[in-house]
Amino acid sequence: MTSAAAPLRLSAVRIELAGRELVAPLTLDIAPGECVTVMGPSGCGKSTLLAFVAGTIEPAFRATGRVALGARDVSDLPPEARRIGILFQDDLLFPHLSVGDNLAFALAPRVRERRKRRAQVAQALVEADLAGFADRDPATLSGGQRARVALMRTLLSEPQALLLDEPFNKLDAQLRQDFRRFVFAHAAERALPVLLVTHDAADAQAAGGRVVALARP
Amino acid sequence: MTARAGRGAGGLLRAAPALTVGAFLLPIAAGLAGTLLPAFGYLPAIGGDALGLDGFRRLVAYPGFASSVAVTLTTGIATPLLAVAIALALCAYAHGRPWQQRLSARLAPVLATPHSALAIGLAFLLAPSGWIARLGSPWLTGWTLPPDVATVGDPAGIALVLGLLVKEVPYLVLMIVGALNQVPAREHVVVARALGYSRTQAWLKVVLPQVYPQIRLPVYAVIAFSLSVVDVALILGPTNPPTLAVLAVRWFTDADIDFYFQAAAAATLLLAIVIAAIAGWYGLELVVIGAGRRWIAQGARDGALAAGARAGAAGFCALSAAAAAALAGMVLWSFAAQWRFPAALPQAWSLANWMRRLDGLAGPALTTLAVGVLATAIALALVIGCLENESRSRHRAGPRALWLLYLPLLVPQVAFLFGAQVLLVRLGFDGALAAVVWAHLVFVLPYLFLSLADPWRSFDPRYARSAASLGASPARVLFAVKLPILLKPVLIACAVAFAVSVGQYLATLFAGNGRVATLTTEAVTLAAGADRRVIGAYAVAQAAFPLLAYVAAVAIPALLYAHRRGLGGRG
């Protein structure tokens, strides 16, 4: 797997909604392997900030500023060309596909050979401690298992940065700790710059990096 | 900001709303002009070049004019009043009962059956020699011959109202059930009942005011339909004089083109009546809303309403029983060799009706299928284009667009279809299958859009965002994520659209210029006097098509996703 090893750069990102400033100009440099946490109460524009970085922000918002991966400015690219992975509060595994096909969905089409694609999916499942789950219906998995599949799916698309939109929120306490460790270990292994938004201080602590506070607008 | 690269497919997508609106507004606008102008004497092609009221004069001079207008008004106003009352009473009565959830599934067979097929079945049931009379004869009535009373085609139009109610009540119930999902009805009724209101009181005072705005347009569509229906009126309505819509069609299709002007005048008058009726209903709404506010503020908690709701629910049961008996009756007739009055069941059975009619049935059946599939496919492409454009631009069409969408259901068909036919003749395009497909498209599009819009809009956009972040292009998101997850609502919407196409009578008759025969046009034509065994076979075939489409729409996703618990499978 290629390691990107380029920093995620946000420069002067400012978001407003109906004339109200949600995110004051924010400049942030996230080094490969580093995790920066953006904290704030709900409704402060945390998720909107991630949507802007991912390229999926609603047109109702007025957003300015640039997003770059190393020297590659992705601000004008559609989300599918940015190579920025995102995990949401819900796992959002596609319900019509098996676990294996969910993972294969993320694999780049340039991996042509069926056998090779299968092998990569199987490898990802082993890493997620879910060996042999390829043919399972995602709806039959436990919450923790689904969360791990969601992360592996994102990683298989070989992102160069990882955005985390409160992905630990819906898991119960023990699972949450395990999954946090799982996510951060994989991100560190691939030297991904990670941007986490949360309102849970424990998440920030587990991330172990810088913390940026967003105020209520 | 994200600048989306302008791709070819994206351009086509952006054109989808305009294409869709054009596809049905154009024929309606052209058709209306083609009806209104001749009504006032203008149609140079057949010598009408002076504006005047001659057409209206001839219309008024028609001996049955006054009774035709009277029966149009009474049936066209009684039907929506009764339909709304029964549908609301049923929903109030059903609220919170265990069978409420199954209600809309139970309605599907009746909703899928074309109006004319049900009307034919009802005629078999109600006629002096029909099933009801047979069941009571001779032991109860003493009849050994059918009595000489008009129970079908009665001058007051009672059979017509019944025939309309059988279809319109389930339609309204379906609309109300759909609207109920958008408001916290269950919770609000719980709160109101805790405050001492009965189930019915709570529903009418708390839920109905929230739901009504969403069923207003469907109610208006029922008003317009009841006033201007042609096929059901031909089968069950009074004959001499018939309703205004039937009169207009009779004159429009007369060999003597001189009748054209008074036909156009009748259609124009009908249009005016529909507009006035909808305006009158709107006025009634205002009065009821005002009175309702005072009623609610009084805080009365008496239970007199419960009896009304029970009566309405009973009425609904009676209508459902009539529909079931109508469907069963036409199946029996189609397999009867001999069924003399007053036998309750055929004395001899046979497949001969079907075997002998196979040649005659095959052509219209194939045409029905071809037109239905084509119209549905075109409509599906346009609707998905509109909805996908909407979710990509995240700009949702407003309430005015909804009115536009309902237009084909609000304007009387006779008021624009004949005008559209004149246009088709001029273009040398009449009688072509493509013209029929287009005419069907006008009615198929709104229904397909209305049934797909809600599931499409409530699709979790984060699925699409996740897929995009995984590197999937918008097209791949649409075809590999969205459509597969939405497969069931997409197929259900297609089944609805197909059923609408199968049921089209007037659109087929006019756009096909009488030369394109479908099961529906054949069944309606035969209903006027052919052997009941033959009519039965056509009506059964006509009802079977949409029913099979529904079964397929439910079965295909169930089979494909049998192992996907997230999509309703057993996992």
Chai-1 contact restraints between the chains, C-beta under 6 A:
chainA,res_idxA,chainB,res_idxB,connection_type,confidence,min_distance_angstrom,max_distance_angstrom,comment,restraint_id
A,A54,B,S469,contact,1.0,0.0,6.0,A-B,restraint_1
A,G55,B,T2,contact,1.0,0.0,6.0,A-B,restraint_2
A,T56,B,R465,contact,1.0,0.0,6.0,A-B,restraint_3
A,E58,B,R394,contact,1.0,0.0,6.0,A-B,restraint_4
A,P59,B,R394,contact,1.0,0.0,6.0,A-B,restraint_5
A,D76,B,A3,contact,1.0,0.0,6.0,A-B,restraint_6
A,P78,B,R4,contact,1.0,0.0,6.0,A-B,restraint_7
A,P79,B,A468,contact,1.0,0.0,6.0,A-B,restraint_8
A,P79,B,S469,contact,1.0,0.0,6.0,A-B,restraint_9
A,E80,B,A468,contact,1.0,0.0,6.0,A-B,restraint_10
A,E80,B,G471,contact,1.0,0.0,6.0,A-B,restraint_11
A,E80,B,A472,contact,1.0,0.0,6.0,A-B,restraint_12
A,E80,B,S473,contact,1.0,0.0,6.0,A-B,restraint_13
A,G85,B,S469,contact,1.0,0.0,6.0,A-B,restraint_14
A,I86,B,S469,contact,1.0,0.0,6.0,A-B,restraint_15
A,F88,B,R462,contact,1.0,0.0,6.0,A-B,restraint_16
A,L92,B,R462,contact,1.0,0.0,6.0,A-B,restraint_17
A,L92,B,Y463,contact,1.0,0.0,6.0,A-B,restraint_18
A,L92,B,S466,contact,1.0,0.0,6.0,A-B,restraint_19
A,F94,B,V481,contact,1.0,0.0,6.0,A-B,restraint_20
A,P95,B,R564,contact,1.0,0.0,6.0,A-B,restraint_21
A,P95,B,G566,contact,1.0,0.0,6.0,A-B,restraint_22
A,P95,B,L567,contact,1.0,0.0,6.0,A-B,restraint_23
A,H96,B,P484,contact,1.0,0.0,6.0,A-B,restraint_24
A,H96,B,I485,contact,1.0,0.0,6.0,A-B,restraint_25
A,H96,B,R564,contact,1.0,0.0,6.0,A-B,restraint_26
A,H96,B,L567,contact,1.0,0.0,6.0,A-B,restraint_27
A,A106,B,L470,contact,1.0,0.0,6.0,A-B,restraint_28
A,D137,B,H563,contact,1.0,0.0,6.0,A-B,restraint_29
A,D137,B,R564,contact,1.0,0.0,6.0,A-B,restraint_30
A,D137,B,R565,contact,1.0,0.0,6.0,A-B,restraint_31
A,D137,B,G571,contact,1.0,0.0,6.0,A-B,restraint_32
A,A139,B,R565,contact,1.0,0.0,6.0,A-B,restraint_33
A,A139,B,G566,contact,1.0,0.0,6.0,A-B,restraint_34
A,A139,B,G571,contact,1.0,0.0,6.0,A-B,restraint_35
A,T140,B,G571,contact,1.0,0.0,6.0,A-B,restraint_36
A,S157,B,L470,contact,1.0,0.0,6.0,A-B,restraint_37
A,S157,B,G471,contact,1.0,0.0,6.0,A-B,restraint_38
